[in-house]
Amino acid sequence: MRVPLLAAVLALVVVAACGGSGKHVPATRHNVGLVRSPCRGIDPWKGAALRRCMPLVSRWAPVHSVPLTTQLASRVRSTCEEARRGSRMPVVCPPLIPTGGVVAYPGLYGFQGPPVSDQAGDFYLLTFNNGDNPGHIHWIVGAGLGHTVQSNLFDSRRWEVPGRTRRLGERRYGPWTITFFRFPPYPSGGELGGHDLALAKVGRTTYFATVHGYTHHDADAAMLIAILLTAGARQ
């Protein structure tokens, strides 16, 4: 079922595009930080918080490309719990996700942290429906502190096949801005091959969200905004 989508983002963005086989040089804009939100710390959205947040979604980030839902599949919930146990930074379980559920095979969804060698800071990535799964769409959310998003996602030296990312630009949602990046088609691009990625930065934390494909910016932004409206509370 298609639901009205999510609302205002609370951040200005990660900026930075990278290229080729070298390491990119990121540029970031400072942002306003956390804003007041009726969804802050509500996991999952329900009751009054849900009723107050969904109108924000409809107003600021209506979605037409991919149906989304606030009904989280059990495999999404269990993956969030695994990430909270395995991450050193707060993990925001996505309040708004694509409909259709998550494939049952454990190797096609899960939590990823930074490699052991990565000393730049904390990072987590939650991925669901990896690969080609009829009736299911691949989507990813996550976050990182400092430069960990750039080092873990944008450094093409980590990819099996060389390629380039492209900064597509920014779009404002209410008083905030999200930046979009395009990753090359798989098998280049790492986990994000064939994805456009939405990013926003709050303080030292960069959050990101993406649905597989190059035509889902409305859904990418809505999922990210939902995360940002929830972020900032103790786990």
Protein Blocks (a to p, Z undefined) as FASTA:
>chain_A
ZZdddddddbdcdedddehjbdcdddddddebjaddfkgopacdehjllmmmmmmmmmmm
ccfkbccdfbdcfklmmmmmmmmmmpcbdcdddfbdcehijafblklgccddddfklmnb
ccddddeheajdehiacddddddehjlmmmmmmmmklpmbdcddddfbdcdehjbccddd
dddddfehijmgoiacddddehjbccddddedjklmmmmmmmmmmmmmmgoiaZZ
